[in-house]
């Protein structure tokens, strides 16, 4: 009964989304305001029914209704209760339902908080959101119905993929989807502005808080994914340039360019084309990411539940959404005037370089990710691009980005002079160079293996030698300059008794987070130790002064698995540091083997141990993975700080005003410094 | 030229230079990091280059996994149902590595015709088959 109700709810949601899409558009053309106003209530109703559908699926999981095919494939009678909730999005159908639910929540949020927007504009936004909703609801109902029955019911379920039986998986997908799907709002605002043919800076102001919020969620979603991969995949890496990771990273890069371009358009009226184009491409890249994850067209180590047939549907939908919006853009773009002028040394130029760098980087990642498909199409054979391609390109692209980033806040709009930037930053620059050298020297004394010079591959070695120093310079430069700017800004605001702008503080916070992230990356890349070794009971192994002693393993039974649990004692200079218990689990349902790494986390270093496999029959000798990862927490801490910056900026007072927008026809074109 | 025009020309020149540099770097990096995929039949036919980073893949042959007791060296055969080849790997294999599973190994052929893997990839989904492996096996099945 419950699954049928869920099914019914989704069908009703689809019908309501249809009304939400079509009626406001007709109303806008014919000038029938009643029809235009239909957008909001239908969005609420459609959202409610999607939520009911989601609840129905959750109930089916909690009650273990194995007559529902999706539940039977992704659950098992032994599955602990809390994982039954998360199993809802553990497979393809449920992921789609979550995607749709998140889309509905964003739509409802826009409908709730944008009541002060002109009615026709809001009607059009609702229509576009409705269209996206139609796409996903019909995709779900026609090709991947989560409520499909298998009668008579199966006695036992297949089980949730053990990798997903983890706290990281409970929070990672919803947050990532919040970001992915949130970009639909920026997309809908841009399309609505294009339809209206009024592409001034007004719509950008309305779109900014939503874009910032979506970007913040995307940031934390990606960060959590990285953290989960680190301890759950058992390899101890934090980023692999895997197609699925790239799928989430491309929209982030485009959205990063977008939030900067929006600033220029709102404040100065320039870059209007760019802002629209980036709004369209950020969401298109989200759809592309969904396609890559769901279709499995490219070899990826963590594309779950892939199915090429279904991928085609997403690809077609992607074609309609991005092709349609780009066509609209092509028709309308002639009407765009280029807006505010500016000189070479100005904040606009700096933001323009941000846009160029991030757009080129997006294209770089996109080409690299799709390379196997491109090569196949041109008959170049089965080729893929290795992670070094991405690593090298990204590094090169980020050098100018990091160098210019801290100057942005200091610069003036429209006209500035480079001399002033120099005067403003020369002391910090010197401090950065000296500080980085000092830190580097300290690092060297801890990791003397860095200075082993060999005559062969001199360049490679020199590069390895230079890279950590460059990373440190970048991190210090960003952090110190951002701190200086913040102090200056707060002092000036105090002196004038002016309120602090959350937008600006958010920007500074996010920039500072980039510095923290850079420190983490630099340290992890330059001085991690990774050892795969063979260890027998009682043996010890030394990594960077930490002595890992393998005490032994025991076997125990978990709720739905059997595990070998290793016991490691770690000491440093004879002092006790911690005990770690990595596990090798064998899940009872399908015999899946899972590695549970054990980590002693610290602000300055992580000690990571995971069990490989038993090398003898009596299980007293194991292959063991031991890592020492300095500062790896700073990578995720940086991501967290960047997210906070995004949220801070999104809650700027300017966006929260309840004033009806129609009264202010033009945004004042004054220069804000 | 008016000063505004002049500035615009400079700006465009800078942008073109930047984008050109980025694109040429990208092409160079692509060239250097291409990993070609070879199936066991191609390797058997001697098509795989020696000492160059490539990917090979296929199904792990039943009963072919040989472990050494005092190092982490493992040897196993992969097959595309027509030919099979031996892969040597030192290190910890992924959890889903097992007989009958489709895997991809990244590494180099040495001059004695052995494949030394630096990395072995198996998926986190037991029903998964890497697209390259699936198509290699399909092609072989089609040929009598």
Interface residues (C-beta under 8 A of the other chain):
Chain A: X161 X163 X233 X234 X296 X297 X298 X299 X301 X302 X303 X304 X305 X306 X341 X343 X344 X349 X356 X360 X364 X367 X368 X371 X381 X382 X383 X384 X385 X386 X388 X389 X392 X393 X396 X397 X400 X532 X533 X534 X590 X592 X593 X594 X595 X612 X613 X615 X616 X621 X623 X625
Chain B: X4 X7 X10 X11 X15 X18 X19 X22 X25 X26 X29 X30 X32 X33 X34 X35 X36 X37 X53 X55 X67 X69 X70 X71 X72 X90 X91 X92 X93 X95 X96 X104 X106 X121 X123 X124 X125 X126 X128 X130 X131 X132
